[in-house]
């Protein structure tokens, strides 16, 4: 049985999945559970190790987004 894939729905699902991981990792760093510099260094090293074996470099987009998010300044925690 052949079915068409809803590309927009698939894209939204993948984006949501990646956003969830990015937010979780940012939270762990913000709360001090994970040391920011060690974690970003680990992710960069992992990406460098994986990159040569990956033909489509877009595959690493999620990892690049995570590293970028971790480098961003922490969100404001002002209470209103």
C-alpha positions in Angstrom: 0.0 0.0 0.0 1.5 3.3 -1.1 0.7 6.5 0.8 1.9 10.1 0.3 4.0 11.6 3.1 2.8 15.0 4.4 6.2 16.8 4.3 5.0 19.7 6.4 3.7 17.5 9.1 7.0 15.5 9.1 9.0 18.7 9.2 7.0 20.0 12.1 7.4 16.8 14.0 11.2 16.8 13.5 11.4 20.4 14.5 9.4 19.8 17.7 11.6 16.8 18.6 14.7 18.9 18.1 13.3 21.9 20.0 12.5 19.6 23.0 16.1 18.3 23.2 17.5 21.8 22.8 15.3 23.1 25.6 16.1 20.2 27.9 19.8 20.6 27.5 19.6 24.4 28.0 17.6 23.8 31.2 20.2 21.3 32.5 23.0 23.8 31.8 21.1 26.7 33.4 20.3 24.7 36.5 24.0 23.7 36.8 23.3 20.0 36.3 25.7 20.0 33.3 28.7 22.2 33.0 28.2 24.4 29.9 31.8 24.6 28.6 32.4 20.8 29.1 29.1 19.9 27.5 29.6 22.2 24.4 33.2 20.9 24.0 31.9 17.4 24.1 29.2 18.1 21.5 31.6 19.9 19.2 34.1 16.9 19.4 31.3 14.5 18.8 30.1 16.5 15.7 33.7 16.6 14.4 34.0 12.8 14.8 30.7 12.1 13.1 31.0 14.6 10.2 33.4 12.7 7.9 31.0 9.7 7.7 27.9 11.7 7.0 27.2 12.5 3.3 24.4 15.0 3.9 25.7 17.6 6.3 22.2 18.8 7.0 22.0 15.7 9.2 24.1 17.6 11.8 21.7 20.6 11.8 20.1 19.6 15.2 23.5 19.3 16.9 24.6 22.6 15.5 21.4 24.2 16.8 22.0 22.7 20.2 25.5 24.0 20.4 24.3 27.5 19.3 21.5 27.4 21.9 23.9 26.5 24.7 26.2 29.4 23.8 23.3 31.9 23.9 23.0 34.0 27.0 20.7 32.5 29.7 17.1 33.5 29.5 15.9 36.1 31.9 14.6 34.7 35.2 12.9 37.9 36.3 9.8 37.3 38.4 6.8 39.7 37.8 
